[in-house]
Amino acid sequence: MTAYEPEDLARLFVERANAADAKGLAELYAPDAVLAFPPGSTTVGREAILAVFERMLEQPPRFEEEEPLPTLRYGDLALTSTRPADGTGGRVQVARRQPDGTWLRIMDRPETKGA
C-alpha cells in the first residue's frame, strides 16, 4: 500500500512498525530523506534509515495512531504533524508528492519538545 495523500504516511508508519516491517517503513521515505533519529543524530538516505528501523524493531515498541494536526501544503510539499499521546511535544514531517502522485517523507523529526 502506498500513500496517496500525505496524511496516509502516519497511518502506514504505525501499521508497518507494528508489523515489524523495517523495509516497509523505509519505503515511506524518499531515497534522499533525512530522519532526525536516533535522538541527537541525523540519518540520511533510505538505506541508512532502513538500518535505524532494523535496530529499532529488534525490540519493537507498540505504536498507536496519534491525533493528526492540520496538514499544510505548498505545491508538491506537505508539512504533516501529530500530537503524541505520550506528551513528548510533537512529531513533524515534510512529505513530497512523487511523479506518480504518491507521497514520501523527505524530512522527519519524530520528536520535538514543547511543540
Salt bridges, closest charged atoms under 4 A:
GLU5 OE1 - ARG73 NH2 2.70
GLU7 OE1 - ARG73 NH2 3.47
ASP8 OD1 - ARG11 NH2 3.75
GLU15 OE2 - ARG11 NH1 3.19
GLU27 OE2 - LYS23 NZ 3.50
ASP32 OD1 - ARG96 NH2 3.45
GLU64 OE2 - ARG62 NE 3.95
GLU66 OE1 - ARG91 NE 2.79
GLU67 OE1 - ARG83 NE 3.65
ASP76 OD1 - ARG97 NE 2.83
ASP86 OD2 - ARG91 NH2 3.28
ASP108 OD2 - ARG105 NH1 3.25
GLU111 OE2 - LYS113 NZ 3.14
